[in-house]
């Protein structure tokens, strides 16, 4: 193997490693999934609500500007607070909190 071939092979391996995406670890929900809504933080409330429903969540109750969403399929519970028309805080909670 020539020096040029070795350099190209090393560069290719390095570039491929740099392109690999860091996904969730085993047992950890992916963000913005039916198990974790934290990606919705900062989203416009009116537009994001349909996305949350499409992930299988239903609105369980509200307390002022705070809404509790529950996904019966996954058992995931989210507390979402709205401020100035956006989701200012999205916190995943234990199922019993919904």
Residue pairs with C-beta under 8 A, 6 or more apart in sequence:
1 9
23 30
24 30
24 31
29 35
29 36
29 76
30 36
31 38
31 39
32 38
32 39
32 40
33 55
34 55
34 56
34 57
34 71
34 73
34 74
34 76
35 71
35 74
35 76
35 92
36 76
36 92
37 52
37 55
37 57
37 69
37 76
37 78
37 80
37 90
37 92
38 90
38 91
38 92
40 48
40 51
40 52
40 80
40 87
40 90
41 87
41 88
41 89
41 90
42 86
42 87
42 88
43 51
43 86
43 87
44 85
44 86
45 82
45 85
45 86
45 87
46 85
48 87
52 69
52 78
52 80
55 71
56 71
56 72
56 73
56 74
57 69
57 70
57 71
57 76
57 78
58 69
58 70
58 71
58 72
59 67
59 68
59 69
60 68
60 69
60 70
60 77
60 98
61 67
61 68
62 68
65 81
65 82
65 83
66 79
66 80
66 81
66 82
67 79
67 80
67 81
67 82
68 77
68 78
68 79
68 80
68 93
68 97
68 98
69 77
69 78
69 80
69 98
70 76
70 77
70 78
70 95
70 98
71 77
75 95
76 92
76 95
77 92
77 93
77 94
77 95
77 96
77 97
77 98
78 90
78 91
78 92
78 93
79 89
79 90
79 91
79 93
79 97
80 87
80 89
80 90
80 91
81 87
81 88
81 89
81 90
82 88
83 89
